[in-house]
Amino acid sequence: MLLLVLCHAVAALLAPFVAGRIGRWVFLPLALVPTATVVWALTHTRTVLDGDRVTQRVTWVPDLGMDIDLSMGALQWLLVLVVAGIGALVLAYCTWYFRAGSPHLASFAGHLTAFMGAMLGLVVSDNLLVLFVFWELTTVFSFLLIGFDPGKRASRLAALQALVVTTLGGLAMLVGFLVLGHEAGTLSISGLLADPPRGTAVTVGVMLVLLGALSKSAQVPLHFWLPGAMAAPTPVSAYLHAASMVKAGLFLVSVLAPGFSTVPGWHLVLLTLGTLTMLVGGWRALRQIDIKLLLAYGTVSQLGFLMVLLSIGSRTAALAGLGLLLAHAMFKATLFLCVGIVDTLTGTRDLHKLSGVGRQLPVVAVAATLAGLSMVGFPPLLGFIAKETMWAALLELAHGETAGVPSYAGWLVLAGLAVGSTFTVGYTARFVWGAFATKPGVEPTEVRPLAAGFAAPPVVLALAGLVLGFAGAALTTAIAPYADTLVAGEHEEYLALWHGWELPLLFSALTLLAGAGLFAARDRVCHLQARTHPPVSAEQVYRAAMRAVDRSAIEVTGFVQRGSVTTYLTVVLVVVLAVPGSALVAALVSSLGGDGPGIDVVAWDRAAQPVVGVIMLAAAVMTVRSRRRLRAVILAGITGYGCALLFLVHGAPDIAMTQVLVETVTLVVFVLVLRRLPEYFTDRPLRPVRYARMALAAGVGVAVAGFLLVAGSGRTAEPISSQFAKAAYDFGYGRNVVNVTLVDIRAWDTFGEISVLVVAATGVASLIFLDSRSSGIRRVFDVPYPEGVDRQAARPGRRVWLPGPRTLSPERRSIVFEVVTRLLFPTVVVFSIYLLIAGHNLPGGGFAAGMVTGLALMVRYLAGGRYELDEAAPVDAGVLIGTGLFVAALSGLGPVAFGGSVLQTADVYVDLPLLGEIHLVSSIGFDIGVYLVVVGLVLDLLRTFGSRLDRQILRAEREAAEGVDSEDSRSRERRERAEVSG
């Protein structure tokens, strides 16, 4: 099962590249993946029909109970066939739906395939957290599919609306999952249903889970997002909003019904909202003019219908509900696909403008009519046999045979669904008439030729609905393993075309006749709806809420974000003093009173430590007293180097080296930034507020020292790090405990940290590189030489120490620096590679190696300017950063392919000529990823605070030399910064 999900993921990743070569024909090979899923599911039919389950477990995060548990019983088997079978047909349909060269086609193919994989993972998940992961993946991919055309405002708004509503429901559902898992002691769905917990907490958890199901399946009052999602292409509507995604909530209710249908509030919530949803959706569908929107409201109505049946919790209702779920997926997908054909070939979906289409597209008209008849429950189609059993289930409910549901409530639900079924007949007839009938006084619609492949998917689905109408016994056998887990009624119900002259048949006939009358009076119904239109709709409430949220965000942001770094820092430090500081005071008082652990202080271990400490203290005092910015930065750097020296004296050379490298890079970046700042700090007299800041700074310093003392003295258990040395050698195969900790023992932390680095670099790029990172990369031979440069001496092909300095004027060059740079740069890079490889056993590692390479690039930049930097690294920093993160992730996932766990380390000994035996460890791949991320980040900083500032400074100097007015200069600078020209 997991392999099939991964196949969808791989196909989705490859789809954009294949689509770039073969265009819209990419959908045919993509359809093979869900087709293979259907074949796989069919091969397990006998297992499922015997009441057994197909299971698979992959260890993921066992300490959190997050194993990837997959399971397929009768319910999941049916949903797999729906998800994969209709998915294959929709993908094939897309081949003819899209025209050659359609924009966004490549991304659409990948997103739709990925969605199918996420939906497949959702229905076979047997772990609540894994189910939630796939649940949210369907939300994300549906957002991308609904917003298929980002250039259309309607698409963007519809995608955002669907995302907000379903995500909020999903978050509530996650909380419910955690509550249920805590109460049951397991996150396994099978384990949860085997021994369902009870209690108030369980009731709350179930209600939260139902909120997620209701939002996903578009139940009142969260139903409005589904009609809005019709801005998506028709294949999306046919698959996501008819056959697949909206079934997720129904599936979740079906899964939980055997164990939790007797929870207080279950029937009250689901039966009430399901009935209201059917009535509201059907009523709104009766007056729609856009045939696609008509089907959308019809889908809302049918989802309410299904929610009622699947929530009842009886065997009869389960048979009817799953039979109708299958029928709904088939007939509603057929109808949407037919709408796509009509829209594509006629250019309109307005039922007032469509006329005579059925005569010109007879095959499509017949398929749509069969689907419509199945939807209204007309014999001998699948929808009829499901509805016959549905009426039997509702009669059981009305007679009080379902626990927890009073008889009067059952009769109300039955009456509501009868009215809703009447609406269904009315809007179905309106759809078929509006799309295909010849209307008096309306010119026949011009229809383009229909390709056979275009019509094949809806025809296949329509015929399947007809054939399955005669397969009631087989369907009963297939659904029975699930239905038998629910409460049985007095009669052993089954799916069949004929149950005799009974009440269900009478209800079916009455709803068909009443619906036909409703269609005949359609004009009067539309006029009635126009006069009785509610003043406020759910969508209007949503929009008002979103506007209120946006406005509140603006007001709050305007209040707290004043643009003053001093204010922000003051707030942060005051909170540190107020919250952790109060806890510190309490701990110190407790210690002094003898109730808590005492403060154990060791002044120093070695004589060098107090000497270094005094130097650091002196540098810190001189830093705050310095008026020159550059001097202050250098003095602050002394404290950083002093810290590195303390690490070294304490026996931590790896950390000391990292500290030195970070401090050096920081100093260089600071100096680059200082070029655009005044040389001196302000010399204004001290104001009272500055004394307050001094006091705050002193208080924070004392608090931090206190935190360290109390935390160090309060330890009562042996630190876990004491086991790191042995674990580093036994499981990480390395002697450098620091590096093995980073890439093996605590590799998840490191991956999170480099992800933060990526986010930080992206933030820098978004603030500074308004066009793109790569737009500023210019090689030496692409630029004109400045005045004073000998063109003959600088011509291409002539050997020079460094190419970049040829673009500098003579007074800005240093020959000695250039010579030293040329001699040292290769050595430094080789040394960084050595640190990268040797870091597993000796001081080094990916971070330190990346910093060394970054310093080498800094030297090249300082020696030859921005063009020399581009000569040394003519690559987009973003590409380096992204590649690094990808390599780190790939190295972490690699062991899974060989039966291991994520981020597991393996080693091998290799004999190489001349070099002898070399010990290779798989975590070197993770270190390479860290190395690339760090190099990319340093390159980003150099281009941001080096190259870009260089251009600004040179521009300012030219303008000053030309006598340009300073105000005009600033205006021009602002314009050029906005344009970010090369």
Sequence and secondary structure as in RCSB ss.txt:
>XXXX:A:sequence
MLLLVLCHAVAALLAPFVAGRIGRWVFLPLALVPTATVVWALTHTRTVLDGDRVTQRVTWVPDLGMDIDLSMGAL
QWLLVLVVAGIGALVLAYCTWYFRAGSPHLASFAGHLTAFMGAMLGLVVSDNLLVLFVFWELTTVFSFLLIGFDP
GKRASRLAALQALVVTTLGGLAMLVGFLVLGHEAGTLSISGLLADPPRGTAVTVGVMLVLLGALSKSAQVPLHFW
LPGAMAAPTPVSAYLHAASMVKAGLFLVSVLAPGFSTVPGWHLVLLTLGTLTMLVGGWRALRQIDIKLLLAYGTV
SQLGFLMVLLSIGSRTAALAGLGLLLAHAMFKATLFLCVGIVDTLTGTRDLHKLSGVGRQLPVVAVAATLAGLSM
VGFPPLLGFIAKETMWAALLELAHGETAGVPSYAGWLVLAGLAVGSTFTVGYTARFVWGAFATKPGVEPTEVRPL
AAGFAAPPVVLALAGLVLGFAGAALTTAIAPYADTLVAGEHEEYLALWHGWELPLLFSALTLLAGAGLFAARDRV
CHLQARTHPPVSAEQVYRAAMRAVDRSAIEVTGFVQRGSVTTYLTVVLVVVLAVPGSALVAALVSSLGGDGPGID
VVAWDRAAQPVVGVIMLAAAVMTVRSRRRLRAVILAGITGYGCALLFLVHGAPDIAMTQVLVETVTLVVFVLVLR
RLPEYFTDRPLRPVRYARMALAAGVGVAVAGFLLVAGSGRTAEPISSQFAKAAYDFGYGRNVVNVTLVDIRAWDT
FGEISVLVVAATGVASLIFLDSRSSGIRRVFDVPYPEGVDRQAARPGRRVWLPGPRTLSPERRSIVFEVVTRLLF
PTVVVFSIYLLIAGHNLPGGGFAAGMVTGLALMVRYLAGGRYELDEAAPVDAGVLIGTGLFVAALSGLGPVAFGG
SVLQTADVYVDLPLLGEIHLVSSIGFDIGVYLVVVGLVLDLLRTFGSRLDRQILRAEREAAEGVDSEDSRSRERR
ERAEVSG
>XXXX:A:secstr
 HHHHHHHHHHHHHHHHHHHHHGGGGHHHHHHHHHHHHHHHHHTHHHHHTT  EEEEEEEEGGGTEEEEEEE HH
HHHHHHHHHHHHHHHHHHHHHHS TT TTHHHHHHHHHHHHHHHHHHHHB BHHHHHHHHHHHHHHHHHHHTS T
T HHHHHHHHHHHHHHHHHHHHHHHHHHHHHHHHT  BHHHHHHS   SHHHHHHHHHHHHHHHHHTT TTSTTH
HHHGGGS HHHHHIIIIISTTHHHHHHHHHHHHHHTTSTTHHHHHHHHHHHHHHHHHHHHTT SBHHHHHHHHHH
HHHHHHHHHHHH BHHHHHHHHHHHHHHHHHHHHHHHHHHHHHHHHS  BTTT  SHHHHSHHHHHHHHHHHHHH
HT TTSHHHHHHHHHHHHHHHHHTT STT  HHHHHHHHHHHHHHHHHHHHHHHHHHHHHH   TTS        
 HHHHHHHHHHHHHHHHHTT HHHHHHHHHHHHTTSB  SS     S   S HHHHHHHHHHHHHHHHHHTHHHH
HHHHHHT  SS HHHHHHHHHHHHHHHHHHHHHHH  S HHHHHHHHHHHHHHTHHHHHHHHHHHHHTTSS    
    SSTHHHHHHHHHHHHHHHHHH  BHHHHHHHHHHHHHHHHHHHHHTT HHHHHHHHHHHHHHHHHHHHHHT
TS SB       HHHHHHHHHHHHHHHHHHHHHHHHHHS  S  GGGGHHHHHHHTS  S HHHHIIIIITHHHH
HHHHHHHHHHHHHHHHHH SS GGGG   GGGS   TT  TTTT TTS  S SGGGGS GGG  HHHHHHHHHHH
HHHHHHHHHHHHHTTTSS  HHHHHHHHHHHHHHHHHHHHHHHHHHH  S HHHHHHHHHHHHHHHHHGGGGGT 
 TT   EEEEEETTTEEEEEETTHHHHHHHHHHHHHHHHHHHIIIIIHHHHHHHHHHHHHHTT  HHHHHHHHHH
HHHHT  
